Structure formats: C-alpha cells, structure tokens
Amino acid sequence: MRPLGRFVALLVALVSTVLLGSLPAAPQTQKSSDNQKSPSARDAQQQRQGRPRRDAPAEVLPEDPSEVITVDTNLVLVDVDVRDAGGRPVRHLRQQDFKLFEDGVERPIAFFNVERREGARRPVAIVFAVDISGSLTPREMLSVGQSLRGFAQRLYDRDSVFAVTTFGMRVNVLQNFTNSLDKLERAFTKLAREENGLSTHAYDAVDDAVRLLARSAPRTRAGQPVKRAVVVVTDGFPVGDTVAPETVIERANAEGVSIYTLTLPSSSPLLAPAEKQREPLPTLMDVSGLVERTGGANVYVDQKDFEPFFKLLADELISTYVLAFYPPEANRRDGRFHQIRVAAPQGFTIRQNRPGYKNSG
C-alpha cells in the first residue's frame, strides 16, 4: 500500500501544479500616456517630406463618468443646419419634420437632438486655427486674440473643450484641449505675427486640427454627442500646403467635423485693390468648398471690430440638429461610400456636415 500511496500523492501534486500554472497572471498596472507614444510612421514620413512639424499629441481628456452611450458604434450621425427664406436659423422643428435617406432609401431616425435655449445645451469641442502669416497686421492679431476669448466664454457653459493652433510657414499647437479659460487666456496672449512669412499652410492646419479632434476630443459628454468643429481665422489664401483640399474635406466628413472660417480682408494691394475693398473677394478656401462641404459657415470681416462676427459664428456653430440612423447590416462592412440626404419641410434650406459615410469594410 505504501508505493500506491506515494503514487497518489505524486499524482495529486502534479495535477495541482498544472492547474496553478494555467491560471492567468495578475494584471500589471500599465504606465503609459499619449504624450509618451512615439510618433506614427505617417508623421515621420510627412516630416521627411517637408510637412510642417506637428507638435506632440494633445492630452486625452479623462472620460466623463456620466458619459453613457446606449447605442452601438454602427449608429451614423449627421449634423443638420436649417435656415428659413431669410437665412435665419430654424430651431423649432421636431423629429417628425425630417426625413433621412441612405442611398435614396428612407431610414428610420434612431436619434434626434436639437439646440434649445432652455435645458441641457449641446457640448462642443473646438480647435482654433489662427493664421499668423505676414498678411495679418499686429493690430489684427491683438483684436483676434481678444475676440477669441469672448468666443470661448460665450460657449463655455456647454461643457466645452478648446485647443489653439497657429499656422504660417508651419503648424504649431499653442494649447491642447482644455476646459480651463486661464489656459486659453495664456494661449491667446502668445499669438504673434510671423514676420516675413513666405507661406500660409491653411489646409495643413485644418487637416492637423481635424486629426487632433479625432484623436483627443471627446465624442460625447454627459450623454450628448459633442459638436466638433474647427474655427479658422485667416485671409483665405493658402500657400505651400502639402495636403490637398479634397483630402481635408474627406477626413473632416469621415470624422463628422465642421469647418468654420472667419475671413479677414487681405492686406495685399494686389489681392484687394481699393476699388474692390467693399466686395469680399472669393478666396482659394471659398473655391475649394471646404466650408460648404463640411456643413460649416464662413463669415467675412469688413471692419476692425471682430466681436460681432465671432458672435455670428458662435450662433452658426450651435444652431444645428443632430440626426442618426442605423445602416442595414449589409452596408456596415462593405467598405463602400454611402450617401446621406436629409429633407426638411418645404421652404427651408438644409446644410449637412457630411454627405455620407464610408465604413472600413
């Protein structure tokens, strides 16, 4: 019996060892942050090709503990701006007033939200992209900084976050996403005119801003979808860009980002002769369709006081409805572009922030 007892004991020990070895190891605390990640291969390639250097990635804001998404990622959202015959925002429409079509086929609206004066206001995430090329005078730069402060304060009660970038011969990040007005204040005081600027990388700046929003800005806050936008302050004449306008538009549409521009009068007499100063000149950014094709808006500045124009731009930015639908299962993984069209009651003008969506396949 003794040899048998020793055999049983050895067998029990062997089974115990196997079972213990198969248990998962205790999880280790991961010590890393976005700021410690190495640059992507794409960024490195762009730097080798002479692309304006991009600052370190913005800090990713902590998730809102009340942020709860009750729908899956297959939900497709589209922002819609509605205007009456006089060009005024229309905010009284209901979900049943809209119809949504995917590739010409009407789809049920699964989610609906509208900006209201009372109740919870829609949060926003905005990147300010400011042209500091030589075309802007020092006085204009000072006025722009003051107006941006007022703009941010006007939207601050919306659980909002802001980032500040500048562009001329290169694109720089002055302030990553923050909800601190003090940090924004310090960033705006750093706005300085680029002397003897030889280029204005406006499309590169918008492209960087869209990717900054995609990488670091929250998509929902307090259970609401965040309005994500880029506000560009420029004279509207890009020079030396490495990214094509069509690429920027496609990326903005894919990320649901709208582009808004505040176009300042050019200080160049060749571009703005005296007899033409009363009429806004069509700029290269106008011709590209960057604003219209992302559901944004452009405001032309015709005086030195920028405050009224920034107020108008703020009203434009928040006067949107949010509609969403679930595409059919067959459309979710086919890798094709699917067109979206929203219809409103007759007599109103519709502007969408994206013409459609394309899944990864």
Buried (B, 14 or more C-beta within 10 A) or exposed (E): EEEEEEEEEEEEEEEEEEEEEEEEEEEEEEEEEEEEEEEEEEBEEBEEEEBBEBBEBBEBBEEBEEBEEEEEEBBBBBBBBBBEEEEEBBBEBEEEBBBBBBBEEEBEBBBBBBBEEEEEBBBBBBBBBBBBBBBBEEEBBBBBBBBBBEBBEBBBEBBBBBBBBBBBBBBBBBBBBBBEEEBBBEBBEEBEBBEEBEBBBBBBBBBBBBBBBBEBBBBBBBEBBBBBBBBBBBBBBBBBBBBEBEEBBBBBBBBBBBBBBBBBBBEEEEBBEEEEEEEBBEBBBBEBEBBBBBBBBBBBBEEEEBEEBBBEBBBBBBBBBBBBBBBEEEBBEBEEEBEBBBBBEEEBEBBBBBBBBEBEE
